Structure formats: C-alpha cells, structure tokens
Amino acid sequence: MRVGLFIPCYIDQFYPQVGIATLQLLEKLGCNVSFPLQQTCCGQPMANSGFAHLDKGCDKNFVENFSGFDYIVAPSGSCVLHIKEHLKDEAQPKEAEQIRNAIYELTEFLTDILKVERIYASFPHKVGFHNSCHGQRGLHLSSMTETMLPAFSKPEQLLNMVKGIQLSHPQRSDECCGFGGTFCVFEEAVSVKMGKDRIKEHEVNDVEYITGGDVSCLMHLEGILKRKGSSVKAIHIAEILNSDF
C-alpha cells in the first residue's frame, strides 16, 4: 500500500509536529509512506475567497505530486474536502479523478481503510473533543445532532483506544468554533465570539487539552486560549494517537 502524505501549508509552516506525528503514526501502522517534496497549498484559501478560477496552478501541482498513490492521507478535513470537491486538471482529468477518490482525512483512513482496532498510545489527561465542520458535515466523520440518527464519531472511536485518556464533550457538540477559513479575517468579532463560546463549554469540563482533526480550528482556539492566559492547550488528534505508550 503506497500512501502519499499531504501536509497542508499552514501545518508545514506553523505546526510541523502534526505532520511528523501523522507520518510516524502511519508508519507504525505498516504504511509505506512517501512525502512529495514539491507539494504546496491545495488552493482552498483562494476558493473560499471566491477566486477558485485562480487556483489552476495549485491543482496542476497537486496532480503532478500525488498521481499514482494508492491512497493520499492528510491531517486536515477541510483541505481533504476541498480536494475531493474541487480538484480539476484539464490536462490530466483521469489522474485528478483518481486523486479525488483516493484522498482521505487521517481518522477516516485509519477507521475505514486500515480498520484500526488497537492504538498503542497513552495520554493520561482530560481532553475535550472539538468537531470541525468540514470533517463532520462534509466528510461525515461524525454524526450531526440535527439528524436524529444513531451517534457515531470516527475520531472519538480512535481516541477511546488511547490508554488513560478522559474524553469529554462540550454541551453543543457540533457547533462551529468560528474559524471558517477567511471568515475569521472578514468577520473577526463574530469569529472570536464563537471561539470564546466553544472554549467556555470545554472549560466547564475542566479539560487540560482540546483536540480535533483540523489544525485550523485548533489554531483559532489556541490563539484565544493564549490571549486569556488559559492553561488549556490545543493538540491535534495525530499527536495523541502517536503518543508514547
């Protein structure tokens, strides 16, 4: 199984430890992982801002870097969803289609493809779980409360395999944190208020960490936590699943 590791640009620049944890975790689980060195942004920021017609260069580069892999895995639901829904290359349409069908968010890949039943990790801390909108509503990584269907969560399924972890949930378990890509730039005040509301519900549970599958959401929450001098830390799920046993 040849796996191409896609590390979104903001993870590469600001949270490289998340990329490293993802690589190590996949290798622990027996994957043959390659990291294409010429990969860059997937083009999501431009598309979110209404300039999808300008990201053809990103699409072309993505296809050139990730063609031929059995699977492509990324620790970011939002970037994975963007590729699934928007990747196109007029010069290589078959390759682009293959990539759209082969790309997976990390927890989705572990549960649906590798069908992981045991995680050899230990994280003896109180952890609050944050559902990111793109992963939940776009990739269907977890159930949505408004559907009134049986509850499920692929990320939590994995977290519950970690030794010593105490997992908790905010009262409104699938509410947006307020990041929303460029939304946090254009609607700063609303974005910050939404983030503060999320954090308040986690703090009620006296958590030590807030985790999730999208660094963008965690980055937003982390900024608010640091500004208020909170002892609560943000940590990506890959770092927990890769923690020493």
PyMOL commands that set and color helices and strands:
alter all, ss='L'
color gray80, all
select helices_A, chain A and resi 9-14+16-28+44-48+52-54+56-66+77-86+93-102+106-113+133-138+145-147+154-159+183-186+188-204+215-227+237-241
alter helices_A, ss='H'
color red, helices_A
select strands_A, chain A and resi 2-5+32-34+71-74+103-105+126-129+166-168+209-212+233-236
alter strands_A, ss='S'
color yellow, strands_A
deselect
rebuild
show_as cartoon
